[in-house]
Amino acid sequence: MIMATEEELAFTREDFTSLMSYIKFSNGNRLRETDFVEKDKYTMWWLLDLELCDYAVAMVDGLKGSGKSLFGAWLSDRNNKLFGKGVTTNCRLKDTFGEFDMIDEKIFIDEWIKLTELADREDANELIKNIAELTKYSMFFNRTITIDEARKWIWRRRPNARILKYIGELIDVCRHNHDVIVFSCAYLENIADVHTVWDNRTHEINCSFNTTYKGYATYSIKHRNTGKVRWLHLSAAENAHLWESENLVGMSKPITKQQLNDAYRRMATKNESN
């Protein structure tokens, strides 16, 4: 597979723990983390297999505090570290995350206009060939773009809003721009504008917190085009360095193991009183 940076991603026999694992990979079979020598290689394969690293429009749904923002931060981090994609977000990420560009509705509109004006630049043809430079130039090229609490951005009850119009246009060209766009909000199916956003989704992601895996956010990820369904479990404590959490299991930022344990005790006490 060739990414936006024109770098060919290749897996070799040395990336796998056994010959059988390499054969499974060569035959296109499903793999496990134990099949790979390095966890990063497994994550790279996992994102490639699920097509979450280049051209995707993902809808992340779940109740308040279930880990929607965590998924956006994790995906942005992995795509940045493993595939060199830039990060554009309206979600508060920590300084320990690394480089990212913050946007609000005004910045979104300004950046979209700047991108559409690119064709009028005298050096447009040369700039298009320079992927790295174009990634720096635009917040909407070769990026993971996460819109957290997306209700006011894509709400179907404001169909004439300028921001919704530009979001629809960005979705239309995200394949050419090598973008991964992530919208997260509770009850997205009932909120998102049908023709502009919902009908163009490539992935449906549902999340919950504290299911079988205590202390983890659990995600069911469905790729609509291929029908693939995968599960993902992310530890809130292990990923606390990525994003500023406000409400995961009712806690304020930042998340630590001690805060998780305190939250469990509060929840247990509340259940006993009920």
N, C-alpha and C positions, 0 to 999 in steps of 0.2 A: 504494500500500500504506500502511495506517495502522499505526504501531508502538504499543507500549504507552503511549508518552508522548502519544498522540493527534496526533502530528505527521505530516502527510501528506508522504511522500517523493516528490519530483517531479524528473524529469530534463528539461532544456530543450535546445533546439538548441545553445545556447552551450556545453553540456557536452561536445560531440562535435567531433572534429577535421574532420569533413566531413559533407556532407549525406547521403552514402551510409551513413555510420556511424549517423546519426540514423534513417535509414529502416530499417536492419537492426534497430536497437533497437525501433522502433515495430512492426516485424513479429514481434518476439519471437525474432529470430535470435541465434545465439551471437556474442559480441563478443570483441575483443582489447584489451589495454591501449592499443595504438596508436589505438584508436577514440575514446579519451577525452582531453580536454585535461589533466585532473588524474588522478594515480594513485589518489588517495583515492576519486574518483568511480567509477573502474573497480572498486576493491575493494568499494565499496558495492554496485554492481550485481552483482558476482560472488557476494557473500554472500547477497544477495536472491535471485538466480537459483538458488542451490544450497540456499536455505532454511536457512542456518546462523546466522541472526541473530534468529530468534524461533520458539520451540518446536522443539527438536531434542534427540535423545538420541543422542549420537555415541560410537561405540566406536573407540578409537585403539589399534591393535595394531602391534607391531614389536619387534625384538630390543633388548636393552639397549644404550643409547647411540645409537639410530637417530633420535631427535628427537621422541619422544612428548610430553615436557614442553614442548618448544619450540612445538609446535603449539597446545597449550592456552594457553600464555602469549600467543602471537601472536593467536589468536582472541579471547581475553579483551580484549586491547589494542585490536584493531580494532572489536569490538562496543562497547567503551566509548567510543572516540574518535568513531566514525561514527554510532552509534545511541543513545548515552547509557545503555547498560546497565551496571549495577553489576558488580563482580567478587567472587566468592566462591571460594576455593581452599584446598587443603591443600598446594599447591606453593609452594616458597620463591621469591617474586618479589623483585626488587631495589627499592630506594627510588626509583630512576629510573623504575620502571614507573608510579608514580602511586598513587592510592588503591585499596586492596583490603581485603577481610576474610579473615583466616586462620581455618580451621576444623580441628578434629580430630573424632574420633567423638563425644566428649562434647558439644562445642559444637554439632555437627550435630543431635544429639538435642534439646538444649535449644532450639535455634532452631526446630526443627520443631514442638515443643510450643507455643512462643510463637506461631507462625503459626496453628496450629489453634485457639488460644485467642482469636484475633482476633475471631471471630464473637461472643464474649461481651462485647466492649467496648461501652460506651455510644455511642462515636463511630465504630463500625465502618462504618456506611453512608457517613459523610462521608469517612472515611479511604480507603475503597475508591475514591472518586472522585478522590482526590489521589494520582496515580501517583508523583510525585516523593517525597512524604512516605512513602508505603508502601515505596518502594525503599530509603529510609534506615532504615525501621523493621524491615524483614525482610531477612535474608541470602538469602532464597529467593524474592524477587519481582523480576521484570524484571532478572535476573542471568545472567551466564555463570558456571556453576558447574563447576569442574574438579576432578576427583578423580584425582590422580596415584598411580601404584602402587596400583591399586584392588583388588588381590587380597583384602586383608583386609576390604574394605568390602562386596564383592558376591560373595564366594566361595560357590559352590553347596553346599559341604560344611558351611556353618554356616547352614542354612536357618531356624533358630529365633532367630537373632541379632536383637536389637532394631534395630540399625542397618540391617539389610537390609530389615526391615519398613517403616521410615520412608523408606528410599530408594525402595521400591516405591510408596509413597503419594505421594512427591514427583514421581515420574515420571508418575503418574496425573493430577496436576493441573498439570504444567509448561506445558501449552498455555494454561490459564487464567492462570497466573502469568507468562507470557511469558518462560520460562526456556530457556536453552540449557545442557544438561548434557553434560559430556564426561568419560568414563571412559577412562583409559589404563593399559594393562598388557600385558605380553607374554603371548601365548596366551590372549587374552580369551575366545575361543569355548569353550575347554576349561575355563575358570574361572568365568565369570559365571553366576549363577543364571538358569536358563532362563526360568521364568515371570515372575519379578520384573523382570529386567533385559534379558536377551538378546532375548527375543521382542518387546520394546517399542522396540528400537533403530530409529532413523530413518536413521542414516548409518553406513557402515562405512569406516574410514580405516586404510590400511596405510602404514607409513612405513619408509624405509630411508635410509642415509647414504652419501654418496660413490658415487653411481651415475654416470650420464652427466654430471651437473653436479657437478664436484668442489668440495668445501667447502659443499655444500648438503644439506639434508634434503629428500627427495622424498616426496610424499604422493599416494597414489591415493585419491580420495574418491568414494564411491558413495552416492547418495541412493536408498534402497530403494523409496520410493513412486513416484518419477518415473523411476527407472532411469538418471538422469543420472550420468555418470562424469566427473570433472574431475581434473586434475593440478595440484599446487602445489609450488613449489620455494622453500625458505626458507634464506637464508644464516645460518649459525650466528654468524658474526662480526658481521653487520649487526644482528642481533637480540639480541646479548649483553647489551644494557642492560635486557632484560625479565626474565630469570629466572636463577636460580642453577643453572648446569649442573654436574653431578657426574661424568658419565661419557661425554659425547658424544666419540666416537673416543678413548676412554680418557683424557681430560684432566680435570683438576680445574678448578674455577671460578677466575676467570671466563674466558670464551673470548675470545681476541684473534687477530688475523691471524697474529701471530708464533707463538702456540701452535698454530694450525692447521698452519702450515708445519713446525713441529717435530714435530707428530704424523705428518704425511705422511712425513717423513724416517725416523722411527722405524718406521713401517709398512713402508717400502721396505727398510730394513735388515733387518727381521725376515723379509720375504719372500725376500730374497737369501740369508739364512742357512739358510732352509728348503729 
